[in-house]
Amino acid sequence: MRKLKVFAILLLVLQLTLPFAITADAETDITVHYTAIGDSLAAGMSEKKEIGYGYADYLAQRLGSDELPVIFNKGFAYPGYTTENVLADIKSNVTKPIISLEGLQKNSLSLSEGIAGADLITISAGANDVLKYVTRSETGEVTFDLAGVMQGVQAVATNYQSILGAINEVNPDVELIVMGYYNPFPYLDAKYQAQLDMLVKALDDAVGKVVTANGGLYVKVADVIAENYLTYLPNPDNIHLSSAGYEAVAGLMYDTIMNTQVEDPVIVRDNFNDVAGHWAEDYINFAATLGIMNGFADGSFKPNDYMKRVQLISVIARTFEFTGQAFAPFTDTMSYAPETQLEISGAYNAGIIKGYNNLLKPQDKVTRAQLALMMARAYEHTEGETYIPEQLAPFTDIKKYNIETQHAITLLFDFELAQGVGNGKFAPGDYVTRAQAAKILSGLFDTTDY
């Protein structure tokens, strides 16, 4: 099985499933080079027949962050593109302008350069090869050239074999993801739906086998699109997805990356190369020994980096063994790995987190007040009673916060987990560093014997 470099980079840099970091290659470049190849779906044709963001753009956005640069190019994606066009462009080594998230760039790139330099390549092609055998009259009647359809399906599979073989020859280590197919005519009369479903299934089966045999990942999208076609295919007269539809496809691709295991993972737990002499050295090493928090593949802990909400929630859920049976109702966490979503669900069910209008905002940095609230709620859930202090902590800058937050901060103070920042202040609005989180988490672990 190919080692999934993008998966390793995401775990290493974004730490989406803290408290561990995994790498498939000690020399991983902390940048994702992503080339999108394909038809109008990759190009971003909307249901209004306008070019904008397609699934490739949204996937690039999901992969990227301040810590993880993504070099993205969808210059090899065009409306009407067929598998024959893709194969012909590979053979002729076509040169096209670069199109990034910012739009058309001045520079151009040859297809062989785009393939050779990529960590990730996505492809969506084949629908146009087959749809030419499906005709729709002005009155809505649909005619299937069944012989042509089956020939088209076989031709698509054959072309994919050649396409993936050529890509693997240029870049055998690239991660390949191929988008599956969906019913583009869900509004047609029910009498046509069985044939359309058979067409989609035939394409998925034929192309999926080829992709898997060539070490790629095949992402089926038909069921997801069909379940919400009113939103994802809002224009009955147009076969292209809406922005929501493209985001859904990008989410499926992202999940596929995150849910695919990496060969021979390396887990780094302690002996960090950047904590010697740090004020939190002992807390960091203790947290690592407990398995609460771990470091990175380069041997560092990055004690001064800020914690993200999803990272802290994951750590708390693991520390207190909060596990969920179903995913929490947050619309912005669906792209995370199932294990992380269940940790979020466990914390949600325990009342540790509440969210904001069905949003968790998982990549937001955590403030000291927010950390206090999460820790206090976790402690109270475990103890089975609300913590009511005899008197509030003597910090002058917490009075504007609600009583729950004041009590939470006082809990940390009373348990000697947080003593403020000096001058009688707690600095509740300041962001929490990994070192500070290690101190508080390890201290609570020790105090409650968990």
HELIX and SHEET records of a PDB file:
HELIX    1   1 LYS A    5  VAL A   13  1                                   9    
HELIX    2   2 SER A   40  ALA A   43  1                                   4    
HELIX    3   3 TYR A   55  LEU A   63  1                                   9    
HELIX    4   4 THR A   83  SER A   92  1                                  10    
HELIX    5   5 LEU A  111  ALA A  116  1                                   6    
HELIX    6   6 ALA A  127  LEU A  131  1                                   5    
HELIX    7   7 LEU A  146  VAL A  170  1                                  25    
HELIX    8   8 ALA A  190  ALA A  213  1                                  24    
HELIX    9   9 ALA A  222  GLU A  227  1                                   6    
HELIX   10  10 TYR A  229  TYR A  232  1                                   4    
HELIX   11  11 SER A  243  ASN A  259  1                                  17    
HELIX   12  12 GLU A  281  LEU A  290  1                                  10    
HELIX   13  13 ARG A  309  PHE A  320  1                                  12    
HELIX   14  14 PRO A  338  ASN A  349  1                                  12    
HELIX   15  15 ARG A  368  GLU A  383  1                                  16    
HELIX   16  16 ILE A  403  ASP A  414  1                                  12    
HELIX   17  17 ARG A  434  THR A  448  1                                  15    
SHEET    1   A 5 VAL A  70  ALA A  77  0                                        
SHEET    2   A 5 VAL A  32  GLY A  38  1                                        
SHEET    3   A 5 LEU A 120  SER A 124  1                                        
SHEET    4   A 5 GLU A 175  MET A 179  1                                        
SHEET    5   A 5 LEU A 217  VAL A 219  1                                        
SHEET    1   B 2 THR A  95  SER A 100  0                                        
SHEET    2   B 2 GLY A 103  SER A 110 -1                                        
SHEET    1   C 2 VAL A 134  ARG A 136  0                                        
SHEET    2   C 2 VAL A 142  PHE A 144 -1                                        
END                                                                             
